[in-house]
Amino acid sequence: MFDLKTINAILEELQETKGISKEEVLDAISESLASAYKKEYGERGQIIRAKFNNETGDVDYYRVKEVVDPKDIISEEDMEKMSKEEYEKAKEEGKVRFIEPRHILLENARLIKTDAQPGDEIIFDLEPKGDFGRVAAMAAKQTIRQKIREAEKSYIQKEFGDREGEIVSGEVLRSEGGTVFVDLGKAEGVMPYSEQIKGEKYKTGDRIRAYLVKAGEGFRGSVELLLSRTHPEFLKKLFELEVPEIKEGLVEIKKVVREPGMRSKMAVVSNDPNLDPVGTFVGQSGSRVMTVSSELSGEKIDIIEWSEYPEDFIAAALSPAEIVDIKILKEKKDGEMGEAEVYVPEDQFSLAIGRGGQNSRLAVRLTGYKIDIKLVGPDGEEIEREEKKPKNALEERENIKEEENNEPVESDNPEKDEEIEKGNDESKEEREKSGEKPEEAVVEEK
């Protein structure tokens, strides 16, 4: 009925890797077998137990009855008169409602066991059913799976419950459908494609670090540790490892925004007037910021000083562009974004916008202000930007045709063209003197 070699191997593995004792799993298997037996062959109210022997594969089934003293029985007549509260109180006092499949009177119990007392259990053997093997095996498998899930959940809560929001490290196990699975000891971390830095490749056996977003129950009741390398907090935690002044409370990170693997902006502030916050995070010769950037596959990190004055903060957020002036059109409040106009010289426009609008996009997210960037000339006057509207293919072809029909074509050899023209005129005069008529165009009728 059971593959004992497989079951015992699983029991050994569970005990070694998950910390679940053999006895615990065997008891759970026995409980599931008893439940399955009762469902197939028992009746309502019965207490059925089972004993699984992992050495022989045998299963013994028992029916259990509890010994009851007649004076402790609540009669049907009394039950009808009792309220729910009165019944609960009677149960607390040791009174029971007699249910024949699960209770046995004291006098009858003493016919089986002479020293039986109220509350004791009288056990009756049940004969095993020959056609129950498949059901029993399935029940055992389900119990083992359930025990594994419970053990993983318990381990995760114990080891990782207080580590949400921290950096964890592990070894890449495999990649399936874009999802990377990471060995974190006795638990497995999951890093979906959306939480991975684009361009990074994760091979089996690679050591990686990631931000622990969530520890606990996942999809369809499964237990998981959700990991991320794209979370803004991951960058923040990496700097906490590199900058001891953060733990000392001398500097702090106000806000982080990222386009993972490409660029990020981080607003920092100093709580010590004698300490430069930006320099502290950059480190000597850029050592601190380069260490973090290397961990993030070369992600460019802009570190700017946070300010409570929006004009100063917006100007810093748009660095490295030089700003001429900033006008606040609408203050940021109650979770609503503010609005600002920023004026930059023409040669600074591309720096303010950034490649693909990246610099300005991150500045908006960092400051909480919608930023309208405008050009100014050397005299400080605003310059209107020309917006080039793309032409469709049909318009382009029509324009080319029109140019070819209306504009004269310049020759590469004008002297030669003049000789040809003169020759043509002389030939025409000779034909006229000889009485030849000029050739007429022939039109074919279709």
Secondary structure, DSSP 8 states (H G I E B T S, - for coil): ---HHHHHHHHHHIIIII---HHHHHHHHHHHHHHHHHHHH--TT-EEEEEE-TTT--EEEEEEEEEE-GGGEE-HHHHHH--HHHHHHHHHTT-EE--TTTEEEHHHHHHH-TT--TT-EEEEEE---GGGHHHHHHHHHHHHHHHHHHHHHHHHHHHTTT-TTSEEEEEEEEEETTEEEEE-SSSEEEE-GGGS-TT----TT-EEEEEEEEEEE-GGG-EEEEEESS-HHHHHHHHHHH-HHHHTTSEEEEEEEEETTTEEEEEEEESSTTS-HHHHHH-GGGHHHHHHHHHTTT-EEEEEE--SSHHHHHHHHTTTS--SEEEEEE--BTTB-EEEEEEEEGGGHHHHH-GGGHHHHHHHHHHTEEEEEEEE-TTS-EE---------HHHHHHHHHHHHHHS----S-HHHHHHHHHHHHHHHHHHHHTT-----------
